[in-house]
Amino acid sequence: MLCKSVSWRDVPAEWIGCSGVTAWRRLRDWTEAGVWPRLHEALLTEL
């Protein structure tokens, strides 16, 4: 899915394995916890 204007609540739960609200909360929590920069670094070291 490459569309920026889709709301999390509009994404079918079958696609992401949870409700849109749960997906949004996880994204928010992982962003606040700094997961994405750490994941990026870990992936770069694997290359």
C-alpha positions in Angstrom: 0.0 0.0 0.0 1.7 3.2 -1.2 -0.9 5.8 -0.5 -0.3 8.4 2.1 -3.8 9.6 2.6 -5.3 6.3 3.9 -6.5 6.4 7.5 -5.4 3.5 9.7 -9.0 2.8 10.5 -9.6 2.2 6.7 -7.0 -0.5 6.3 -8.5 -3.9 6.5 -7.5 -5.8 9.7 -6.7 -8.9 7.6 -3.9 -6.9 5.9 -2.2 -5.8 9.1 -3.3 -8.5 11.6 -5.0 -6.0 14.0 -7.4 -3.1 14.0 -6.3 0.2 12.5 -6.4 1.8 16.0 -4.1 -0.9 17.4 -1.7 -0.4 14.4 -1.7 3.4 14.9 -1.0 3.0 18.7 1.9 0.5 18.0 3.4 2.9 15.4 3.1 5.8 17.9 4.6 3.8 20.7 7.5 2.4 18.6 8.2 5.9 17.3 8.2 7.4 20.8 10.5 4.6 22.0 13.0 5.3 19.2 12.6 1.9 17.5 12.9 3.1 13.9 16.4 4.6 14.1 17.6 1.5 16.0 16.0 -0.8 13.5 17.5 1.2 10.6 21.0 0.9 12.1 20.6 -2.8 12.7 19.5 -3.4 9.1 22.4 -1.3 7.8 24.9 -3.5 9.7 23.4 -6.6 8.1 24.1 -5.3 4.6 
